Amino acid sequence: MSSRQQGTPQNEQGNGKKLVPGKPARRGLVAAAQAAARGGHSTMSHAERAVLVAVEFTGQRRKLTEAARLARGAAAVTAGRSGHDDELLPDRDRSTADLDFDASLEEFEELTRSAGAEIAATLVQRRPRPDPATLVGQGKLEEIEGVVASTGADLVLFDHDLTPSQLRNLESALPCRVIDRTQLILDIFARHARTREGQLQVELAQLEYQLPRLAGRGKAMSQLGGGIGTRGPGETQLETDRRKINLRIDHIKEQVEAVRRIRRQQRQRREAVPVPVVALVGYTNAGKSTLFNALTEAGVLESSRMFATLDPKLRQLQLPSRRKVLLSDTVGFIRNLPHTLVTSFRATLEEVERAELLLHVQDSSSPMADEQKAQVEQVLAELEVTGKPIIEVLNKIDLLPDDAPPPGGPDSIAVSGLKKLGLDRLLRAIDDALIVDPLIERRFRLPQSEGAAIAALEAGAIVEEKSFEGNLAYLKAKGPSSLLGRYRKFWQQER
């Protein structure tokens, strides 16, 4: 069990801006909903101060190294020892696990800053298994209460999902609000949702998360409804609240389904003129939006904050073969991504499901690149898109040391979206990987009066040969079959 108190210097992270009390900050929807649930109104105009609590369950960590522990026990028996006196991890396993935990903690701190909060303190506890009542032990709970009192914190953030009973018990024991990892991510999503579609999906995820957590809120929930004409016969306040939330969920689902119908109609119009969709996927803050801008010059928001891109963006991109594709920038993934978000954002992630090709953008400079890759692959498996062709794009190579070996394997593409390095190779790889609307090569024999056809071939295909004889034009072109097939009547038979 350990704790780490953070002072002012460590609170100056994130875009070089110092978060201090008194500085105006936007409050997220989760905090606003919590305030509304208490029947009050938000009057805070400064950045909320948060105490972070990170818990590592060493029992789960040991399960991951079962084979190593069995081997160590066998070696102990051979040496004449019992094999039960060493329950610690091997040094190599411990260093790997500590690196993973430190990276997870750093990621949680970045999530907190992305939500606009000021980190007052960070507490860490290692225990064999979670406490079913409060997640942490009674001693740690008392320590958290003391730190909250000494720092004047407004809320406690847990880097773990809390069960409804744990959340109720913690809120009863602590003098401030308690928010878990899923609520924090939902708050960040609420801040970054700009379109009506994104806002609907955030609200849907929030309501589905709050629904099982209504019981036991007492007076806080009694002020959400009530009054003459608002309750059914014998209906309790809890039942009233659940009914209202369920009605709202059904209404939002209908609106989201309307959005999906509009997307399907737009997609059908696009499919009438086959333009393949290439989707950027990857861990949050892997540089997808920066790469998207480098390829399309779209000028979308680039930010080091997590989940800066929430609403999908589509832009046309021309490949070296003159083929045109639609490049889609999508929301980033994260470890332990709440299932409610994957479900609620199904309409947004349809671009990933419908894409012909996925570009898995990875941060090559991250020490946890392999784990982040595994987390993204896990979400892709949940979306049932692992069968699609995928190109591994190793971004941010400009951050690697000059003497570092080239990252990745022979099939991965190393790029820098910021410095625009390696983009030509990436475009060629996209060209080669697309199997929809394949490239073909044909010879054409056209009257010179067909100027529109000649111009279309020169604009949309690579004209390798071109000559004129009398009133006829002879061309050899390589391009997408949809374009060249449009002028099939001018094809010249090969001899």
N, C-alpha and C positions, 0 to 999 in steps of 0.2 A: 504494500500500500504506500502510495507516495502522492505528493501534491506539488504543483508548480505555480507559484504566485507570479503574476505578470505585472510589471510596472509600466510606467509611461513609455520607455523606449520601445517595448515590444508592441505597444498599441499604435505605433506610427507606421505600420505596414500597410501595403495596398495602395499602389499608384502614388506613393510618396505623400499621401495626405494624412494629416494627424486628426484622429477623431477625438474630440474633447467634449465634455458636458457643456451644454449651452448652444451647440451648433445645430441648426435646424436639420432635420432628416425626415424623409418620408417613412411613415410607419406602414408595415405590410398588412395584408388583409387578415392574417392569422391573429396578429395583435389586436386589430380593430374588432375582429369577431369575438375575441376573448373579452374585450372591454364591453362590447355590446351585451355579451352573455351575462355580465355582472350588472347590467342595467345602468351603466355609467357611460360617459363620453370621454374620448381621449383628449387630454389637455396637455400632454407632453409635447414640447417643441424641441427637445434635444435628443441626441443619439442615445438610444437605450443602452444601459450598461448590462453586460451579460457575464454570468459565471458559467464556464464550460465544464462539463463533467464527462470524461472519457473513461470507459470501463473496458478492460481486457479480461476475457475469461480464459484463464490458463488451462482449464480442463479441456476446453474445445481445442486449444492450441496443441495440447498433448495428443489428442485424437489424430491430428494431422500428421504426427510423427510416430504413429503406432509401430511401424516397422523398425524405426531407429531404436525405440525403447525396448522392443522385444530382442533386438540384436544385442543391446547393452545388457539386458538381463541374462541372456544366454552366456555372454562373456563373463558376467559376474559369477554365475554358477560354476563355470569352468575354472574360475580363479578361486573357488571355495567360498565365495560370499553369497549372501541370501538373494541379492538382486532386487531387494525392495527398499534399500536405504537411499537410493538415488532417484528421486522423483523429478529431478530437474532436467531440462532439455540439454542436449549436447551443445557445446559452444557454437558450432556452426549453425545449428537449427535456431538457437537462441538469438544469434546476431541477425539472422534472416527475419525471424519473427519480430524482433525489436525494430528493424528497419521498416517492416510493413506497418507496425503500429505507429511509429513516428510519422510515416507518410500519411497514414489515415488521420492522425491527430492534426497534422498541418493542413490537410484538406478540409477538416471540420472547421478549423480556425478561419480558413479562407471562405468557407460557406457563411460563417457568421459575419465576416466583413462584407460579403456580397449582399447580405440582408440589411446592411446599414447599422449594425450594432457595434458598440465599443466593448472590447474584451477587458473585463475587470480582473479576471483571474481564471486560471485553468487548473482543474483538479483531476488527478489520474488515480485510478484504483485498479489493482490486479487482484482477482479473486477466482477461485476454482469454478464457480458457477453463479448465475444470477440469483439474487434474493427474490423470491416470488412476490413479496409484498412491495418492495421499494427499489428493486434492481441492485442497489448498493446496500452495504451493511449499515447497521444502526450507528456505528461509530463514524463512518464516512458521512452519513446523513447529518449528524450533529456538526461535523466539520463544515459541511456545505452551508448549514444554517448560520454558523459563525462567520464564514467568509462573506455571505450575503449581507449580514448586518454590518460588517466592518467596511465593506466596499460600497454600500448603498446601491447594490445591483437591483435592476428592475425585473430581471428574469433569470432563470437557470435553464441552460440548454444541455440536453443529454445527447451524446453521440451514439444513440441507440434507440430503437423503437420501444416505446413503453406500452404495456397492456393497459386497458381501461382502468383496471384496479390499481396498478402501479401509479398511473397518472393521478388518480383521486387521492391515493395515500400521500404522494409527494406534495401535492398542492395543499393537503391538510397540514402537513408537517412544516412546510416552508412558507415564509412570509411574502412570497412573490409568485409570479406566474412561472409555470413549468412547461417547457416545450421540448419535444423530442425531435429526432433527426428528420422524420417525415414531415412534420409540421414546418420545420425550418426550410426544407426544400420547397414545400408548397408556397411558403411566403415569398421566396425568391422568384418562383414562377409567376406569382401574382404581380410582382413588381415589373416583370419584363414582358408580360402579355400586352400586346399593343392592338391586335386585331380583335374583333368581336368573337371570332372562333376561338382564339387563344384564351380569352377571358372566360368563355363558357366552359372550356375544358378544365381550366384551373378551378372554377367554382364547383364543377362536378366532382373533381378529385377531393376538394376540401370537404364537401358535404358527405361524401361516402366515407371519408376518414372520421368525421365527427360523429356520424350516426351511432356507432357502437359505444361512444364515449359520453353519451348524455346522462346515463344513470349515475345517481349519486352526486350530481352537481348542486343539489339543494336549492338555496335561494337564488343562486346564479341563474339556474334554468327557469325558476318560477317567474322571472320577469320577461321571458321571451314572448309569452302569450297570455291567454286567460281573458276573463271578462264575459259579459252576457253575450250569448250567441256564438261563442267561439269553441265551446266544448260539446262533445257528444254525451249521451246519458252515461253517467258513471265513469267518464274518461278522466284519468289522472293527467296532471300537467306533463309528466314524462311521455305519456301516450300522445298528448296533443303535439308536443315538440317533434316526436318521431313522425307523426302523420304529416305535419307541415314540411319537414325535411324530405320525406318520401315523395310528397307531391311536387316539391321543387326539383328533386332529382329526376322525376319522370318528365317534368316540363323541359329541363335542360337537355335530357337525352333526346327528346323530340327535336329540339333546336339543333343539336349536334348532328342528328340524322339528316336534317334538312341541309346542313352544311355538306355532309357526305354526298347527298344527292346532287348538289351543285357541282361538287368536285368530280363526280362521275360523269356528269354532262360535259364539263370542260375537258375531261380526259378523253371522252368519246370523240369530241371535236378534234382534239390533238391527234388521236389515233387514226382519224380519217386521212390525215397527211402524216405518215409515220415519222415521228421525231423521237428517237430513243431518249429516255430519262436516265441520267447518271446522278446518283445520290451520294453526297458526302456524309459519312457517318464516322463516329469516333468519340473518344472520351471528352468530357467537357474541358475547355481551355486547351485543346490540342492544336488550335490554330486553324480550324475549319473555315471560319469567316474570312480570315486573312488570306487563305489560299483561294477561297471563292472570289474575293475581290481581285486577287492577282490574275486569275484566269478570265474573269468576265468584266472587270472594271465596273462592278455594280455599285460600289460605294456603300455597302451595308456596314452596320455598326461592328467595329472591331474593339474588343475589350478583354482585359485580363481577368475580369470578373467571371465567375462561374454562371453558366446558363444565360449569357448575354444574348444569345440567339434562341428565341423560343418559337416565333412564328416562321414557318418555312418560306424560303425565297427561291424563286425559279428564274433563271436567266438563260438566254440562248448562248451557245458556245460553238464556234466553228473549229473543226479539227483540221489537221494538216491535209487530209484527203478531201477537204472542202465539205465533208458531211457536217450537218448541223445537229447538235444534241441540246437537250435542256439539262442544265446543271442545277441540282437542288441542294440548298444548304439547310440542314436539319438541326434539331435540338441535340445537344451533347448528352452522353450517358455518364453515369457515375456508379461507383460501387454501391451495392445495396440500394439500387434504384427502386423506390416504392412501387409495388405492383399496381397500386391504384393509378399511378401516373402513366404506366404503360397502357393500361386499359382505357383511361380517360383520354389519352392523347392518340388513340388509335386513328382518328381522322387525320391528324397531322402526320403520323408515321406511315400513312398510306403511300406517300411518295417513296418511302423506302421499300414498301412491299411491292409497288408497281414498277420500280426501277429495273432497267435491264442490266445495270452494272453498278456495283457499289465501290466507292473509294474509301477504304478504311484509313482515315488520317490518324497518325500516331505522333506523339511528342517524343522524338528521338533523344531529347536531352533529359527526359525524366528518368530518375533512378528506378521508378516503378513501372516502366513502360510495358514489361511483360505482363504484370498483373492487370494493368489498365486494358491491355489488349484482350485478356481473358474475360474481363468484365463486359466489354463491348460485345464479344462473341456470345456471351451468355444472353444478353438482351436480344441479339439478332436471332438466336435460337428460339427465344420466346416469341418472336415475331414470325418465326418459321420462314426465314429468308436465307438460311445458311447454304441453300443449294444454288444461290445466284453466283455468277462470277464476281470475284472480289480482287481488287488491286490494293496491296499494302503500300501506303504512302507515308514515308518517314519524314515528317515535317520538322522544322526548326534546326536544320543541320548547321545554321549559322551560329548556334549556341554551343556547338561541340568544339573541343580543343583542336587546334590545328594538327596535332600529331595523333589524333584519335583515328582508329581504323574506320573504313566506310561502314555505316550502320546497315543492319539487315542482311538478307540473303540475296541471291541473284535475281529473284523475281520481284523484289521490292524496289520502289522508286524513292530515292532520297531527294528531297526538295527543301526549299525555304520560301514559304509564301511571302514573308516580309521582304527578303532580298531578291525574290523572283529568280531563284536558282533552280535548275532542273525541270523547269516547266515544259520545255520542248520534248524531253524524254517522256514526261507524264502524258502529254497530249498524244504522242505516238503510241504509247501503251494503251490508252483509251481506244484509239483507232483500231488497234490490233485485237482488242478484247471484245469489241462489239460484234455480236453475231446477228443482231436484227438489222435489216436493211444492209446486207453485206456489200462490200466493194466488188464491182465487176469491171471488166475492160471490154470495150466494144469499138468497132470502126463504123463511121457514119459517112453516108453519101447523101448530101442535102443540096437542093437548089439554093443559090445565093439569095433568092427571094425570101427564104425562111430565116430571116435575120433574128427573129425572136427566139427560135430554137437554138441557133448558134450562140446567142448571148446567154441563154439559160445554161447551156452546157459549159460555157467558159466560166460562168459565175459559180456553178455548183459542182463542177468536176475538174479534174486536172487534165487539160488538153495536152497530150504528149506530142502529137503531130498535127499539122494543119497545112493544107495546100489547096490551090484552086486550079481547076481546068475548065476553061470556057465558062459556062454558066453554073458549074457545080463546085461545091466545097467538100473536101475530104478531111475528116477528123478522126483521130484516134484519142479516145477519152477514157479515163479511169475515174469512177465515182460510184455513188450509192445506186443500187439497183432500182430504187423507186424513181430516181431522176432519169437514168438512162433508159429505163423501160417505158417512160412516158413518150419517148421518140423512137419506139421500136420499129415503126414503119420506115425509118431512115437507116436502119442497121444494114451494114454491108456484109454479105456473106463471106466468111473466111474461105480462102481457096486452099 
